[in-house]
Amino acid sequence: MNVLLMLKAGFLGFAVSLGSLMLVFYLAGGFVKITNRNFIKVFVLAGIVSFLCAYLLLQLKISSYQESDAVVFLAGCIGGWLSGIISGLTHMKGLLLSLRR
């Protein structure tokens, strides 16, 4: 198992996840007022956009790897994406709410 590939994919999934979360909160902050009441609704929308970005990334990148490395890359990227979602929901709520301005 290629551990460096898994770490690389994990960081890539984490970056895609948090980047798309921040982008959606920034764009949504320009159109609607994001408060603590509707934070979860906007976060679900951002999570869906984040999933689609990670899916497109996997579609583009996974074809260039061999079959055994592709599974390692997939596991690392999905793990990084999930950790980005959890981190955005727990630790980065204040930062995401401040992007509304």
C-alpha positions as CSV (number, residue, x, y, z in Angstrom):
1,M,0.0,0.0,0.0
2,N,1.3,3.4,-1.0
3,V,1.0,5.5,2.2
4,L,2.4,8.7,0.6
5,L,-0.3,8.5,-2.1
6,M,-3.0,8.1,0.6
7,L,-1.6,11.1,2.5
8,K,-1.5,13.2,-0.7
9,A,-5.0,12.2,-1.6
10,G,-6.2,12.9,2.0
11,F,-4.8,16.4,1.9
12,L,-6.2,17.0,-1.6
13,G,-9.7,15.9,-0.4
14,F,-9.5,18.1,2.7
15,A,-8.4,21.1,0.6
16,V,-11.2,20.6,-1.9
17,S,-13.8,20.2,0.9
18,L,-12.8,23.3,2.8
19,G,-12.2,25.4,-0.3
20,S,-15.7,24.6,-1.7
21,L,-17.3,25.2,1.8
22,M,-15.7,28.6,2.0
23,L,-16.6,29.5,-1.6
24,V,-20.2,28.6,-1.1
25,F,-20.5,30.5,2.2
26,Y,-18.8,33.5,0.6
27,L,-21.2,33.5,-2.4
28,A,-24.3,32.7,-0.3
29,G,-23.3,35.6,2.1
30,G,-23.7,38.0,-0.8
31,F,-27.2,36.8,-1.6
32,V,-28.8,35.9,1.7
33,K,-28.1,36.9,5.3
34,I,-26.6,33.8,7.0
35,T,-27.5,33.6,10.6
36,N,-27.1,30.8,13.2
37,R,-30.7,29.8,12.4
38,N,-30.0,29.0,8.7
39,F,-26.4,28.0,9.1
40,I,-27.2,24.3,8.7
41,K,-29.3,24.8,5.5
42,V,-26.4,26.7,3.9
43,F,-23.9,24.1,5.2
44,V,-25.9,21.3,3.7
45,L,-25.8,23.1,0.3
46,A,-22.1,23.7,0.7
47,G,-21.6,20.0,1.6
48,I,-23.4,18.9,-1.6
49,V,-21.3,21.3,-3.7
50,S,-18.2,20.0,-1.9
51,F,-19.2,16.4,-2.7
52,L,-19.7,17.3,-6.4
53,C,-16.3,18.9,-6.5
54,A,-14.6,15.9,-4.9
55,Y,-16.5,13.6,-7.3
56,L,-15.3,15.6,-10.3
57,L,-11.7,15.6,-8.9
58,L,-11.9,11.8,-8.5
59,Q,-13.2,11.3,-12.0
60,L,-10.3,13.3,-13.4
61,K,-7.5,11.9,-11.3
62,I,-8.4,8.3,-10.7
63,S,-8.1,7.3,-14.4
64,S,-4.4,8.1,-14.3
65,Y,-3.6,5.5,-11.6
66,Q,-3.3,1.8,-11.7
67,E,-6.1,-0.3,-10.2
68,S,-4.4,-0.9,-6.8
69,D,-3.2,2.8,-6.5
70,A,-6.6,4.0,-7.6
71,V,-8.3,2.3,-4.6
72,V,-5.7,3.9,-2.2
73,F,-6.3,7.3,-3.8
74,L,-10.0,6.9,-3.5
75,A,-9.9,6.0,0.1
76,G,-7.5,8.9,0.9
77,C,-9.6,11.5,-0.9
78,I,-12.9,10.4,0.6
79,G,-11.3,10.4,4.1
80,G,-9.9,13.9,3.5
81,W,-13.3,15.1,2.2
82,L,-15.1,13.7,5.3
83,S,-12.6,15.2,7.7
84,G,-13.0,18.6,5.9
85,I,-16.8,18.4,6.3
86,I,-16.5,17.5,10.0
87,S,-13.9,20.2,10.6
88,G,-16.0,22.8,8.8
89,L,-19.0,21.9,10.9
90,T,-17.3,21.8,14.3
91,H,-14.2,24.0,14.3
92,M,-14.7,26.4,11.4
93,K,-18.3,27.6,12.1
94,G,-17.1,31.0,13.2
95,L,-14.9,31.5,10.1
96,L,-17.7,30.3,7.8
97,L,-20.2,32.7,9.4
98,S,-17.7,35.6,9.1
99,L,-17.5,35.0,5.3
100,R,-21.0,36.3,5.0
101,R,-19.8,39.9,5.1
